[in-house]
Amino acid sequence: MGDNYEIMRLEWHGITIEVRICPNWSSAFAKASGKTLAHLEIKSIEPERAPLPITETGYRSHFTSAEIINAAGGPVAFVRAALEDAAQDADWIRREAEARQMVLL
């Protein structure tokens, strides 16, 4: 299961992010459901493990259908859209503002 990963990178708000995708993570799932299950691994690599609006740890594992990823324009576009959407959250906006102001907690 899941040995065939493609690796891509994207830059988002000054963070380099590695996107790994296995477009057909489980042939058994595909056979049983008639749908392809994709696995994404999203990891901030520069700065290493920098928090992202979709993960406080800088790493996220995500399963979804390959069709959804393809409809979004591919893995990089899918992840970018997820980041942009999650970045609208009030907590993320506050955390980003605090980081820019170098607030001491």
C-alpha positions in Angstrom: 0.0 0.0 0.0 1.1 3.5 -0.8 4.6 2.9 -2.1 4.4 5.2 -5.2 4.6 8.8 -3.9 5.2 11.8 -6.1 7.0 14.7 -4.4 6.3 18.3 -5.1 7.1 21.6 -3.4 5.3 24.9 -3.0 6.0 28.2 -1.4 3.3 29.7 0.8 3.7 32.9 2.9 7.5 32.4 2.9 7.3 28.7 3.9 8.6 25.9 1.7 6.2 23.0 1.8 6.7 19.5 0.6 3.7 17.8 -0.8 3.9 14.0 -1.2 1.0 12.2 -2.9 0.2 8.6 -3.5 -2.6 8.9 -6.0 -3.8 5.3 -5.5 -3.0 4.4 -1.9 -5.1 1.3 -1.8 -5.9 -0.9 -4.7 -8.2 -2.9 -2.4 -10.2 0.3 -1.7 -10.4 1.1 -5.4 -11.6 -2.4 -6.2 -14.2 -2.4 -3.5 -15.6 1.1 -3.9 -14.8 1.9 -7.6 -13.0 5.1 -6.4 -9.4 5.9 -6.0 -8.1 6.8 -2.5 -5.2 9.2 -2.5 -2.9 9.9 0.4 -1.3 13.3 0.8 1.6 14.2 3.2 2.1 17.9 3.7 5.2 19.0 5.6 6.8 22.4 6.1 10.5 22.0 5.4 11.8 25.6 5.5 11.5 26.6 8.2 11.4 23.0 9.3 8.1 22.0 10.9 6.8 25.6 10.8 3.1 25.7 11.8 0.6 26.0 9.0 -3.1 26.9 9.2 -3.9 23.2 8.5 -1.4 21.8 11.1 0.2 23.2 14.2 3.1 20.7 13.9 4.0 21.5 10.3 3.0 17.9 9.2 -0.3 16.6 8.1 -1.4 13.3 6.6 -4.7 13.5 4.6 -6.7 10.9 2.7 -9.2 11.9 0.1 -10.3 10.8 -3.4 -8.0 11.4 -6.2 -10.9 12.8 -8.2 -11.2 15.7 -5.6 -7.5 16.4 -5.9 -7.6 16.4 -9.7 -10.7 18.6 -9.8 -8.8 21.2 -7.6 -6.0 21.3 -10.3 -3.7 18.7 -8.8 -1.9 18.2 -5.4 -0.2 21.6 -5.2 -3.3 23.5 -6.1 -5.4 21.4 -3.7 -3.0 22.1 -0.8 -2.7 25.8 -1.6 -6.5 26.1 -1.6 -6.7 24.3 1.7 -4.0 26.6 3.2 -5.8 29.7 1.9 -9.1 28.5 3.2 -7.8 27.6 6.6 -5.8 30.9 6.8 -9.1 32.7 7.1 -9.7 31.3 10.5 -9.6 34.0 13.3 -7.1 32.0 15.4 -4.7 31.6 12.5 -5.0 35.3 11.7 -4.2 36.2 15.3 -1.3 33.8 15.5 0.2 35.2 12.3 -0.2 38.8 13.6 1.5 37.9 16.9 4.4 36.2 15.1 4.9 39.3 12.9 4.9 41.6 15.9 7.2 39.2 17.8 4.9 39.1 20.8 6.4 37.6 23.9 4.0 35.2 25.6 
